[in-house]
Amino acid sequence: MGLFKSAVDKLRGKKDELEKKAAKKAARVAIEQGAKAARGALDAVGNAIEKAIFGDVEGGTDDAHEEEAHEEKAKPDPFAALKAAEAKKREEGRREEQRAKERTERQARNEAEIDAELAAMKKRLGK
């Protein structure tokens, strides 16, 4: 029984470690996205100020629009976080199902061992 308990503890520790890694990665991605949004807002404000001061300058804004168009093409899926959360839920569900299956198998093995011991004791007492 101690063997199963230590195995379960190891698996839980590994699960906790993986969850921490996933949380760190999600936080890092959120920070990067926030920084990108802040840079975009800063560029927009800079362009608005430039336009207000100097008027509509064609040469400088084309490069900025090309960069923005390139960034939009490289933009990650906006639903990536939701998809990751759903995948995490599915994985946790699979783990729970596996744990439940292991519990029922363990109970069945224990009951079979107990039944075998009981049958052996009855056989000894019967002789």
Secondary structure, DSSP 4 states (H G I P E B T S, - for coil): -HHHHHHHHHHHHHHHHHHHHHHHHHHHHHHHHHHHHHHHHHHHHHHHHHHHHH---HHHHHHHHHHHHHHHHHPPPTTHHHHHHHHHHHHHHHHHHHHHHHHHHHHHHHHHHHHHHHHHHHHHHH-
